[in-house]
Amino acid sequence: MTDSDQQGSERVDVDRQTGQGPADTELTGDQRRAERRAGIALVVAIVAGIGLFVVYFSGGQTQIEGILFAVAFGALGVALGIWANHLLDAREVVEERHELTSGPAGRQAFEDALAEEVGPVLGRRSLLVKLLAGAGGALGLALLLPVLSLGPAPGNSLKVTPWRRGLRVVDENGEPVTLNQVPENGFLTVFPQGHEGAADAQTLLIHVRPGTLKLPPDRLAGVPEGTHVAYSKICTHAGCPVGLYRAESQTLICPCHQSQFDVSDGAKPFFGPAARPLPQLLLGVDEENILVAQGDFTAPVGPAFWDRGR
């Protein structure tokens, strides 16, 4: 069977969706009611989107924000459904032809059929189109709110602590710590003066036995009398507090995942998931025999996963 022997018909669904002005023909009563319903739904979407902004910048309330998001998207969906089902006219146009291939005349006829007026349409400048643009804009702005909630970039704040050169070492009650306050094989949690309780500044001050530290000269210079060494209390694995000290082996233990650090060898991990040593805090002594910091920790405290690959 050749192409010329085949006969059939082609159905063309023509949706008239755009125009250059107001409706070209009069709308029916049902279409006018549908237009009003779609307009109301779009207004609800706009109001909900604006309300979401107001709630967010007034302090925020997660439950209310979620409800407003749902109302805005739901109203927009209702409006688009009404628009598609009741306000976009479509009908079937049947063109009989005897050839499957289209010549110049056939293509021209098809183009003429697409250009044919097929019923009432909504112009680009209609009220519904403007409301749709407003609803889309309000929801688009609302979608930016999660970005605003991210807050400012952390910058260098994750790499520094309140410890500064010359700050006195104090206990959790703000009392200055002296050399003879910590007994041999004992330890104490200390903070920089004026920052008692600061999570990133908490430090373990350990009084080790003389001659047991295996530190390089620059680090050993920050250990008063060679016996009072200080390390960050924040585990370098997951940020848990390293609060257990085994004096006999001079080992610090993190109770969360059992990472163990060798105090005598720069608090290097030798067991467990931690991969970095605990940062050391270099210390000195002032004229009143009170311990003071020589600066911040020798490395960023805690799990520095944000620096991997750099």
N, C-alpha and C positions, 0 to 999 in steps of 0.2 A: 504494500500500500504506500503510495507516494504522498507527499505533503499536500499536493493539490487535490487528492482524493478524500482527504480528511475534512470533516465538517464538525463544527462545535460552536460553542458560544462562550464568551468571556464575561465574567461578572466583575464589575468594578465598584468597590465601595468608595464613595466620595465623601470625605468629611470636610466640610467648609469650616476651618478653624480660625482663619485670620481675615481681616478686612482693613480698610483704611478709614473707617468712620463709624458712626453709630449703626445700629441694626438697619439693614437694608430693607427689610420687610417687617411688617407688624408681628409681634410675638402673640402667641395664643395665651389664653388665660392660665393654662397649666404651666406654660413656660415662664410667665410673669411670676407666678407663685414660686416656681423653682428658683428663679433669679433672686427673689427676696430671701428664700431660705439659704441659698449659697452666700448671699451678702451677709446675713446675720452670722453664719458660721465663720466667715473670714474676719468679721469684726471681733468675734469672741477670740479667735486666734491671735489677733493683734493685741487685744487687751491682756490676754494671758501672757504673751511675750513681754509686754511692757511691765506687767506686774512682777514677772520673774526678775527683771532688772531691779525693780524697786526693793523687793525682798532681799536680794543679794547684797545690794549696797546699803541696806539698813541694818546689816548685821548677819543676815542669813539664817534660814531655818530649813534644814534639809527636807523635812516632810512636805512643807508648803511648796518648796521649789520643785519637788518631784511631781506634786499634783498639778502645778501650773505647766510644767513641761508636758504632762499627759494631756491636759486640756487643750493646749496650743496645738500639739500634733494631731490630736483627735479631731478638733474643729477644722483644721486644714484638710484632713482626709475626708471629712464629711462634705466640705465645700467642693472639693475636686470630684467626689463621686456624683454629687448632684449636677455639677457642671457637665460631666461627661455623659451622664445618662439622660439628661433632660434639655440641655441647652446647646448641644452640638448635633445639628441635624444630619442625618445620614440616610441614604436610600440606595437601592440597587438599580443600576443602569445596565441593561442588557444590550449587547451589540452582537448581532448576527454576522458571522463572516465565514468564508469558505476556505480561507488559507490560514495556516498557522504562522507563516511568515508575514511580517508587516512591511508593506511598501511605504513610500512617502505619503500617499493618500491616507493609509491606515494610521500612521503615526500622527498625522495632522488631525484626524478625527478624534484620536485618543486625547490629544492636547486640548481640543475644543470641548470634549466632554468634561475634562477636569476644570475647565474655566467656566462651565455652565453654572448659573445660579440654581441652587437646589433647595432653598428654603431660608428661614430666618437664621441669622448669624449674629455673633457678638463682635462688635468692632474693637479695635485695639484700644480705643479711647473710652471704652465703656467703663461704668463704675465698678463692675466685677473685676475687670483686669487690673484696675488701680488698687482695689482691695487685696487682690491676690499678691500684687507686688509688695504691698504693705505687710501682709502676713508673712510672706517669705523673708522680707527684710528683718522683721521683729524676731522670727525664729533663728535666722542666721546670726544675729547679734547674740541671742541667748546661747547659741552653741559655743560662743567664745568665752562664756563664763568659766568653764573648767580650766581654760588656759590662764585666766586671771587668778584662779585659786592656787596655781602652782607657786606663786610668790616670786621674789627676786632670786636670781642665781646665787648659790652659796659662796661663789668667789673663793677666797682663801680662808674663809671662816672655819672650814673643817680641818685646817692644818695648823692652827694656832690655838693656844689656850691662854687663860689669864696670867700664867706665870711670866714674870718680867724680872730683869736683872735688878737685884737689890731688895726685892720683896721678901719679907720675913716668912718663914715657915711656921704655920700655926696648926693647932688641932681643930677638931670639928666645932669646938666651943670658942674658937678665936684666940686661944691662949698661945703665946709664942713657945716654940719648942727649942730646948737647949740640947747640947751634946750629951749631957748625962741623964736626960729624961728617959731615953729608951735603953733598957738593959741589954746586955749581950745576948744574942740569939732571939731578941724580941723585935717586934715591928709595930709601927703606928701609921694609921691613915692620916695624912696631912694635906693642907691646902695652902694656897697663897693668901697672905693677909688681905682682908677685905673681900675675899671671894670664897668664904667658907661654904661648903656644900656644892660648889660648882662641879657638875658631873664630869666635864672633860679635864678638870684640873686635879682630880683626886689622885693621890700619890701614896705609894707604900715606902715609908722610911724604915730601912732594915739595919739593925746593928749586927754586923757579921763578926766572926772571929778574926783577929789580926792576921795579916799575911795570907788570907785565903782567896782574895780577889785576883782574877786573871784578866785584867783590863789593860788596854793600851794606855800609854802615859797621859794622853789628853783627857781620857775619861777618868783615869785614876786621880787626876788633879781636881776633879769635882767630887771627890769622896773625902770629907773631913776625917783626918787622922787615919785614913785608909780603912775605916770600919763602918762609916755611916753612908750607905749607898741608897739611892732613891730611884724607883722605877714607877712608871705609870701603872695605875691599878686597873686599867681597862684592857681586857684581853684583845689581842690582835686578830683573833679569829672571828668572833661574833659580838664583841663589845661587852661581854659579861664582866662583872667585877672579880678580879683575881684576889680572893680573900683568904686563901689558905697558905700557910707557910710551914714547911717542914725544916726545922732548924738543923737537924742532924745532917741532912744532905744538902742544905741550903737550896731548897727547891720551892718555887711558887707554883700553886696548883689552881687552875680555874675549875670551879665546881660544875660548870655548865656542860662542858664537853671533854673534861679531863685533860686539857692541855697542861703541860708541865714545862717550867722555865728554870734554867740554871742561873741562880742569882750570882754565883761566883764568876760566871763567864758571860757577863753582859746580858743576862736574862734571855739567853737564846733558847728557843723551844727545842726539846729533845723527845717529846712524846705528845701525841694528840694531833688535832687538825691545825693548830696555829702554825703559821709559816714564817712570821716575823718576830724578832725579839721585842720585848717590852721596851719602849723608849726610856732612856735614862734622863733624869733631871740632875744636872750638875749643881752642886751645893758649895757654899762657903760658910764662914762664921764671922759675925760682926764683933765689935769691941765688947759687947755684952754677952758673948758666948752663945748668942742665938743664931740658929741656922738661917741662912738666906739663900735665895736662888741666884745663880749666875746667868740665868736666861730661861728661855722656854725649853721644852723637851728636845732631845737630840733628833727626833723624828716625829711625824704625825702620829697622834695617839689613835687607838682603836683599829677597827678593820678597814684599812685604807684601800678597799676594793675599787674606789673611784679613780685610783691612780694606776691601775693595772694597764700594762701596754704602753705607758708613757715613758 
